[in-house]
Amino acid sequence: MDKLTLNQTTLAPGALNNQVILITGASDGIGRALAFHAAKYGATTILLGKSIKKLEALYDEIVAAGYPEPAIHPLNLLRAEPQHAADLAQSIKGMFNRLDAIVHNAGMVGQICQMEHLSPHKWQEVIQLNLNVPYLLTHALLPLLQETPHASILFTTADEATQGKAYWSAYSASKFGIMGLAQSLHQELETNTNIRVNCINPKKVRTGLRVKSYPAIDPLSLPAPEDIMPHYLYLLSESAKEIRGKAVEVEI
Ligand SMILES: NC(=O)c1ccc[n+]([C@@H]2O[C@H](COP(=O)([O-])OP(=O)(O)OC[C@H]3O[C@@H](n4cnc5c(N)ncnc54)[C@H](OP(=O)(O)O)[C@@H]3O)[C@@H](O)[C@H]2O)c1
């Protein structure tokens, strides 16, 4: 995919009004910030995450702020199978009868170690969450997205999606896979549909995932999830309707 750095990311209030957006991994880190800020710009968000408690706390915050009421969809994606994705599609159709965007954000690093010491179980978990799940959900939700005039699918990559790194084999393989999936899907959808497919690499962000992976780095030296929100929100908005098939790199 061609790399893209966004120069313009400012949005008018209400820029996401009436959009229904599914965000995976909405309970923490980047996904949590995105769910709150997308709601702030008018979107109705579907919050998918593992921890019900964290999802409920976020729901309360969004409602208390006076933003559109979100929906909660707790699911341990490590156990997600095609039927779970089909159930989610049915539930979104029943509740909203539309879907404007999916942000495939949930992710894990797994074990940071030499491949020879990486357990098969951990390998499978990382591939399941970071690669199989985006396929499963996209596959089940494409029919709903196809009914929307300007739909968008945003996959999350990382530096490791284009450059393998010692000790990060499962994560790197999963993110290379996402890049391949996104590129193929973009080519399938670019000419005859209104579905935009893009990737975003958030780079280095102060979240649990980053801090656990790099314990020697001072977390306060990293941008907070809120700092990178303009990139995500812009990509989801109609202002970005010409941006298709791009690997967006967050630069702040
Ligand atoms: N932070 C960075 O510097 C950075 C850099 C490059 C790429 N990324 C990518 O950005 C994305 C978000 O990462 P983050 O840093 O925000 O991570 P994070 O703070 O660890 O948040 C991960 C999110 O994924 C959810 N999740 C994890 N396992 C799950 C499961 N089994 N089922 C359902 N949800 C699950 C978590 O839910 P619970 O809280 O409920 O467990 C949480 O909401 C990931 O795809 C990551 O690869 C991050």
The ligand as a Gaussian input file, in Angstrom:
#p B3LYP/6-31G(d) Opt

LIG

0 1
 N        0.496000       1.685000      21.371000
 C        1.373000       1.706000      20.385000
 O        2.462000       2.287000      20.492000
 C        1.039000       0.994000      19.086000
 C        1.987000       1.069000      18.051000
 C        1.701000       0.445000      16.843000
 C        0.496000      -0.246000      16.689000
 N       -0.392000      -0.310000      17.722000
 C       -1.644000      -1.038000      17.498000
 O       -2.727000      -0.258000      17.946000
 C       -3.801000      -1.110000      18.360000
 C       -4.294000      -0.701000      19.745000
 O       -3.229000      -0.892000      20.635000
 P       -3.134000      -0.155000      22.062000
 O       -1.736000       0.268000      22.179000
 O       -4.231000       0.792000      22.236000
 O       -3.321000      -1.445000      23.009000
 P       -3.994000      -1.615000      24.472000
 O       -3.952000      -0.354000      25.233000
 O       -3.368000      -2.834000      25.034000
 O       -5.510000      -1.919000      24.110000
 C       -5.827000      -3.091000      23.440000
 C       -7.322000      -3.200000      23.270000
 O       -7.584000      -4.476000      22.662000
 C       -8.517000      -5.173000      23.461000
 N       -8.299000      -6.616000      23.474000
 C       -7.159000      -7.266000      23.787000
 N       -7.392000      -8.597000      23.785000
 C       -8.704000      -8.756000      23.474000
 C       -9.548000      -9.876000      23.332000
 N       -9.088000     -11.118000      23.515000
 N      -10.843000      -9.683000      23.029000
 C      -11.338000      -8.435000      22.856000
 N      -10.583000      -7.325000      22.967000
 C       -9.286000      -7.491000      23.280000
 C       -8.301000      -4.665000      24.871000
 O       -9.469000      -4.965000      25.600000
 P       -9.449000      -5.230000      27.209000
 O       -8.944000      -3.964000      27.802000
 O      -10.878000      -5.491000      27.490000
 O       -8.536000      -6.406000      27.393000
 C       -8.062000      -3.177000      24.605000
 O       -9.294000      -2.519000      24.459000
 C       -3.259000      -2.543000      18.295000
 O       -3.699000      -3.136000      17.091000
 C       -1.746000      -2.348000      18.258000
 O       -1.089000      -3.394000      17.582000
 C       -0.152000       0.293000      18.926000

